[in-house]
Amino acid sequence: MNKLTLALASAATLAIAACAEPAEDTAVVEDTAAADQMANDTATTGTIVEVAQGNGDFSTLVSAVTAANLGETLSGDGPFTVFAPTNEAFAKIPEATLTELTTNDTETLGNILTYHVVEGNVDAATLTKAIEDAGDAGYTITTVNGGTLTAKLVDGNVVLTDAAGGTSTVTATDVAASNGVIHVIDTVLMPQ
């Protein structure tokens, strides 16, 4: 349970930190200048959770992490790689569903959040190389909740496909935190 909680907390923190950059400054894996600046700006702010808390674009993620009791886990030593959904990503989920998850079904919420967390510190360059090495089938990423994501390069962007067949594009990369790295995504990933 602690490993799951730690993974979920890491994912939430990554998501929050990744959204620190304004939408017009989003970056793809190959665009490291903006990500480097975000990394420099956020590295001194603390853990993945603390970075997320410091950015209004991740307020929904922070609320979800809190509701699922993952804050302590994602503030742990790590390192973690978090694919962090922005508030706009969470807005794609029906409001009634999101309310149900954050108030009554926090176990499912925790499962969803930990699906966004990967053990280790996987920067954009490492992820891109793994995708290129994997070929057309894409690179399989195992998340801390035991599920998998498939990562592919599409028009120069990293696109993640979840277990439900949904896709999410990485919009900013390499947001540093003291216990890992955050990559910002535009859609919440679903484990099933």
C-alpha positions in Angstrom: 0.0 0.0 0.0 2.9 2.4 0.8 4.4 1.8 -2.6 1.1 2.6 -4.3 0.6 5.7 -2.2 4.2 6.8 -2.9 3.6 6.3 -6.6 0.4 8.1 -6.7 1.8 11.0 -4.8 4.7 11.2 -7.2 2.4 11.3 -10.2 0.4 14.1 -8.7 3.4 16.1 -7.9 4.8 15.6 -11.4 1.6 16.7 -12.9 1.5 19.9 -10.8 5.1 20.8 -11.5 4.7 20.2 -15.2 2.0 22.8 -15.5 4.0 25.6 -14.1 4.7 26.9 -17.6 2.0 29.0 -19.4 0.0 27.1 -22.1 1.5 29.2 -24.9 5.0 28.0 -23.8 4.3 24.3 -23.9 7.1 22.1 -25.1 7.5 18.8 -26.9 10.2 16.4 -26.0 12.6 17.9 -28.5 12.0 21.4 -27.2 14.2 21.4 -24.2 14.7 25.2 -23.7 11.4 25.8 -22.0 11.6 22.6 -20.0 15.1 23.5 -18.9 13.8 26.9 -17.7 10.9 25.2 -15.9 13.3 22.8 -14.3 15.5 25.6 -13.1 12.5 27.5 -11.7 11.0 24.5 -9.9 14.0 22.5 -8.7 14.4 24.7 -5.7 10.7 24.5 -4.8 10.8 21.0 -3.4 9.1 17.7 -4.0 6.8 16.8 -6.8 3.8 17.6 -4.6 5.3 20.9 -3.5 6.0 21.9 -7.1 2.4 21.1 -8.0 1.0 23.0 -5.1 2.9 26.0 -6.3 1.3 26.1 -9.7 -2.4 27.0 -10.2 -2.6 24.9 -13.3 -2.3 21.8 -11.1 -4.9 22.7 -8.5 -7.3 19.9 -9.5 -4.4 17.4 -9.5 -3.4 18.6 -6.0 -7.0 18.2 -4.8 -7.2 14.7 -6.2 -3.9 13.7 -4.6 -5.1 15.0 -1.3 -8.5 13.2 -1.7 -6.7 9.9 -2.4 -4.3 10.4 0.5 -1.2 10.2 -1.8 0.5 13.5 -0.8 2.9 11.9 1.7 3.8 9.1 -0.8 4.5 11.5 -3.6 6.6 13.6 -1.3 8.8 10.6 -0.5 12.3 10.0 -1.6 11.5 8.6 -5.1 12.7 9.2 -7.6 9.5 9.3 -9.6 8.5 10.3 -13.1 5.0 11.8 -13.1 2.9 12.4 -16.2 0.9 15.2 -14.7 -2.5 16.2 -16.1 -3.3 19.9 -16.0 -6.6 21.4 -14.8 -7.7 21.5 -18.5 -7.0 17.7 -18.7 -9.2 17.1 -15.6 -11.9 19.3 -17.1 -12.4 16.7 -19.9 -13.8 14.3 -17.2 -17.5 14.9 -16.5 -17.9 17.0 -13.4 -20.2 14.4 -11.7 -17.6 11.7 -12.3 -14.7 13.8 -10.9 -16.8 14.7 -7.8 -17.7 11.0 -7.2 -14.0 10.0 -7.5 -12.8 12.7 -5.1 -15.5 12.2 -2.5 -16.8 8.6 -2.6 -14.5 6.5 -4.7 -11.0 7.5 -3.6 -9.7 4.0 -4.1 -10.4 4.2 -7.9 -9.0 7.8 -7.8 -5.8 6.5 -6.3 -5.6 3.8 -9.0 -6.0 6.4 -11.7 -3.4 8.8 -10.1 -0.8 6.0 -9.6 -1.3 5.1 -13.3 0.4 8.4 -14.0 3.6 7.6 -12.0 6.6 5.7 -13.0 9.5 4.6 -10.7 12.8 6.3 -11.5 13.8 9.6 -13.0 13.0 9.3 -16.8 13.9 12.5 -18.5 12.6 13.5 -22.0 15.8 12.4 -23.8 15.7 9.0 -22.2 12.1 8.5 -23.0 12.5 9.7 -26.6 15.4 7.3 -27.2 13.4 4.4 -25.7 10.5 5.2 -28.1 12.8 5.4 -31.1 14.5 2.1 -30.1 11.1 0.4 -29.7 10.1 1.1 -33.3 6.6 1.3 -34.7 5.0 -0.7 -31.9 5.9 2.0 -29.4 7.6 1.9 -26.0 5.8 0.1 -23.1 5.9 2.0 -19.8 5.0 0.1 -16.6 3.4 2.4 -14.0 3.5 2.1 -10.3 0.0 0.7 -10.2 1.1 -2.2 -12.3 -0.6 -1.0 -15.5 1.1 -0.1 -18.8 1.1 2.9 -21.2 2.4 2.9 -24.7 4.5 5.8 -25.8 5.0 6.8 -29.4 6.3 9.8 -31.3 3.6 11.5 -33.3 4.6 14.6 -35.4 7.5 15.2 -33.0 5.4 14.9 -29.8 5.3 12.1 -27.3 1.8 10.6 -27.2 0.8 8.2 -24.5 -1.9 5.6 -25.1 -3.6 4.2 -22.0 -5.3 0.8 -21.3 -8.7 2.2 -22.4 -7.3 3.2 -25.8 -7.3 7.0 -24.9 -4.4 9.2 -25.8 -2.6 12.1 -24.1 0.1 14.3 -25.5 3.1 15.4 -23.5 3.1 19.3 -23.7 6.1 20.1 -21.4 9.0 18.0 -20.2 11.7 17.7 -17.6 10.1 19.8 -14.8 12.6 19.1 -12.0 11.6 18.3 -8.4 13.8 17.1 -5.5 12.3 13.6 -5.8 11.9 13.2 -9.5 10.7 14.8 -12.8 7.4 15.9 -14.1 6.1 15.7 -17.7 2.9 17.7 -18.3 0.1 16.0 -20.3 -3.1 17.3 -21.8 -5.5 14.4 -20.9 -6.0 12.2 -17.8 -4.9 8.6 -18.5 -7.2 5.8 -17.5 -6.0 2.4 -16.4 -9.0 0.5 -17.8 
